[in-house]
Amino acid sequence: MPPYSPVLMGEYNFGHRHLLGIEGLSREDIEHVLDLADTYVELSRQADKKTARLRGRTLINCFFENSTRTRTSFEVAGKRLGADVINMAVAVSSMRKGETLIDTAMTLNAMHPDVLVVRHPESGAVQLLSEKVDCAVINAGDGSHEHPTQALLDALTIRQRKGRLGGLTVAICGDVLHSRVARSNIALLNVMGARVRVVAPRTLLPVAIERLGVEVFHDMKAGLKDVDIIMMLRLQSERMHGSFIPSTREYFHFFGLDYEKLKLAKPDALIMHPGPMNRGVEIGSEVADDIDRSLIRQQVEMGVAVRMACLEIMTRDLGNNPPVR
């Protein structure tokens, strides 16, 4: 694939000051991010992986909730673009000292960063913070609300293997109730013309989820029939207050992905998981490690490329894009 044209970059107006969610993004916005990310996949596979696109820019990773995969991915992305990257472990510092989110926002704003990447355990907190700072804000996951860069990297992974998103049937299986990944993927896949199913026990589905434009199944045999992509979700026990499943053993029997259930999908169906995986709970090890069917490692690789694209796009016209509410 040829290098992404700076002229073409200048021709497209992304038009969003912050990246707070997939909701509000057009098909063209999504394709713009994915097209640019494609070029960074190629760059990341070269011996010299660095560019100076973000030289002089400052990126602060501000994680109010612990993370390894997402934070590291944004750190690698920022450094490959030549930015100055600062990781702030807010979850173990200011919050424990009683500082409010708005106070934290004012403190960060005084440092004049160009981009804040924020993860927070409460839905809506990242948008509140974005209203208090002068720089671009990227949502790295807020409560059970959204995780836009995860949906974008999932889309890039699918597009690289299948060549398209439109017309595919995607089954999102597991703890949809607590999953910000599910919400962002449902929004993106619908915009791109895919057919989306959710497969889960009734206790792990939001009320009236059909309104999001999905088909609902409570049985893996019916839900996986003839699908192109299977996205497994982890049981988010840290967000569960009460009894949602009888036991993890019983959950795997009925809703965990193994080869027996995989046979119900199309012969070339591919498997995805946002990580971290609970092996033997929502997915079997042999399926997760299947080099022909599993895209889980590719998702990690695409994550760096997508986050490089998002960082470049959000810093390209600093000061020219109005906030999107």
N, C-alpha and C positions, 0 to 999 in steps of 0.2 A: 504494500500500500504506500503511495507517495506521501511525503511529509504534508502535514496540514498547512494549507496556504494562509499566511498572515493576512493576505488581502481578503480571503474568504472569511477569516475570523472577524475582520473589521466590518464586513458586509452584514453580518447577522447581529441584531440587537437582542440580547437575551432578555433584557428589560426587567430583571428582578434584582433588587438590592441585596436580598438575603435568599438563602436556600433553606426554607423552614419545613418544606414538605413537598410531596409530589402533587398534591392538590393545588391547582392553579397553574401548573405547567402544561403547555400545549404539546401536541405531538412533535411540532417543529423544535421546541425547546429540548425535549428529550432526545430527539435524533441529533441535535447539535452537540449535546454532551457526549453521546455515544460515539459520534464520528470523531470528535477530538480525542476521546479516550482510546479509540482504535490506534491512533498514532503513538500514544504513550505505551501501549502494549508492546509495540515494536521497539521503542526506545529502551524499555526496561529489560529487553532480552539481549541488548548489546553489551559489550564489555564496558564502554563508557556510557553510563546511565544518566549523567547529569546534564542539565541545561541551565541557562542563566535567566530564564523567562521571569522568575520572581526575585531576582537579585535586588536587594535593598528593601524587600517587603518583610514584614514580621507576622508570623503566624503563631497564635497562642492556642494550644490544646487545653481546653478548660473542662475537665471531666468531674462532675459532681457525683458520678456513679462509676464504680470501678470498671475498667475495660482493658483488655490486652490487645485483641485483634483490631478493633476499630482505631484505637489511639495510635498503635504502632503503624498502621496503614497510613493514617494522615501524617504522621511524623516522617515516614519514608517518602511519601508523596511530596511534602513540602521541601524536604532536603534535596530531592532529585530535581526540583525546579529552582533550586538555589536560594530559597527563602531562609530567613533566620527563624528557627523553630524553638518554641518554649513550651514545655509541658508543665502544667500546673495541677498538682494533685489536690484539688479543692475539696474532694470528699474527705480528706483526712486533715484538713487545716482550718480554713475559715469557717466552714459549716459547724465544726465541732466547737469553735469559739463563739458561736452565736451570731455571726455576721449574716445579714439578710442578703437575698439574691440581688436586690437593687444596690446595696452597698458594694457587693462584689463587682457588679457591673460598672459602677462609678470608678472603682479602683482600677479595673482593667482598662477602662476607657482613657484614664489618665496616662496610661503607658503608650497610647497612640499606636495600637496594633493595626494592621491592615485587614486581618481576618481572625475571627474567633470561631473555633470549632468547639461546640458545646454539647455535652451529654448531661442529662438531668433526670432524676427518677420521677419527676412530676410532669404530667402532660400539660403543655402550654407554657412551661417555664422558659423554654428557649425563645419563644416569641416575645415574652415579657422582657427578657434580657435584651433582645434585639432592638426593642423600642427605646433603650436607655444608652445605647452606644452609637458612635459615629461610623464604625467600620462595618464590613460585611460579616454576617453570621451564618454559619452552616450548622444545621441541626444534625448531630451525630446520634440522635435517639433521645426522645423525651417521653418518659413513662410508657404508657401503652398507646401512644398517639401515632408518631411517625418515625421513620428511619430512612430518609430519602436516598442517601448514597448507597444503602444496601440494596434497595430496589433497582437503582441504576446499574449497579455492578451485576446484579442477577440478570438484568435485561441484556447487558453486554455479553455475559457468559452464554446466554441462550442464543443470541444473535450470531455469535462467533461459531457456534456448533450447528445451529439449524438454518442460519442465513436469513431468518426473519423472526418477527414476533406475531404479526397478524396472522390469524387463522389457526394458531396453535391452541390446543386444549391443555390447560395447566391446572393441576390439582394441588392445593395448599392444604396440608394435612397436619393435624395436631392441635396444639394449644393456641387457637386463633384468638380466644378471648383476651389473652394478655400480651399478644404479639403486635408490636409496632411494625415489625418486618412484614407481617401479613397485610396490614392496612396499606402500607406504602406500595407493596407489590400489587394488590388488588387495584389500586388507583392507576398505577402505571400500565398494567396489562390491559385494563379496560380502554385506556386512552389509545393504546397501540393496536387494538383490534383483536386481542386474544380472547379466548373463552375461558372463564375462570370458575373453578369449582373449589369449595371448601369441604373438607372431610374431617369430622371430629365428633366426639360424643356431645350430646346436648349441653352438658355442663361446661364445655370448653368453647362455646360459641356465643358471641354477643347477641343480645336480643335484636330481632329484625335485621339480621345481617344481609338478608336478601336485598335490602334497599341499596346496598353497595354495588349491586350488579353481578352477583355470584349465584351459582347453583349450589344448593346445600345438600350434603349427604351425611348420613350417620352410620354408614357401613362402607368399609374399605373396598369390598368386592364391587359394589355399584359405583363408588366414587372414582376408582382407578380404571374403570373399563375404558379402553381405547384412548387414554390420555397420552400426550407427547412429553410432558414434563411433570415430575413429581417433586414438589417442594416439601420437605419435612421440617417441622418446627419442634423445638425443644420444649419440654414441660418446664414452665417458669415457676418453680416451687417457691421462689423468693417473693413472688407477687400473689401467691395463693393464701387466702385466709379462710380456712375451712376445708371440707373434704370435696374434692372435685373428681377423684377417681378412686376405685376400691383399693388398688395396689398397682405398683409399677409393673409387676409381673403380669397381671391381668390386662393392664393397658397395652403392653407389648403384644400380647396374644391377639387382641382385637384391632389395635391401631398402629402397632409397630411395623415398620417396613422390613420385610424379608423377601426371599426369592419367590415364595409361594404367592404372596400378594403382588409382587412385581410382574408376574406372568399375566396379570389381568390387563396391564397397560399395553401399549403398542410395543412390538418387538424391539424397536429402536428408541423406546422411551428413556429419558435421562433423569438422573437423580440429583437433587440439590439439597443443601442444608446450610443455613446461615452461620452455624456454629455458635458457641461450642456444642459438640454433640454429646448426648447421653447414650452411649452404646448399650444396646440391650434394653432400652426404654422406648425411644421413638424410632430407632433404626438399628438393624443388625450390623455387626462389624464386617461381615463378608460382603454385604451390599454396599456399605459406605466405602469400602476399599476396592470395589470393582473398577478396574482401570478403564474398562470399555463403557461403563454406564454412569459412573459417578463423576460429577463436575465439581465436587467440593473443593479440591485443590485449585482448580481453575478459578473458582469464585474468589479465592484469596488473591490470586494474581491479578484478576480483573479489578479487584478492590483498589489496588494501588493506582492503576491506570485511570479509573473513574475519578478517584479523589484528586489526582493530578489535574484532570480536566476541570473539575469543579473549582479547584483553587485558582487556576488560571482564569477561568471565566469570571469568577467573582471579584478578581482584582484587576481585570482588564480596564474597566471604565470607572474606577473608584471616584465617587463624587458626582457621576453623571446619571446613575440609576436611582430613581426614587424608591423608597421602601414599599414593599408589597405587603399588604395586610390581609 
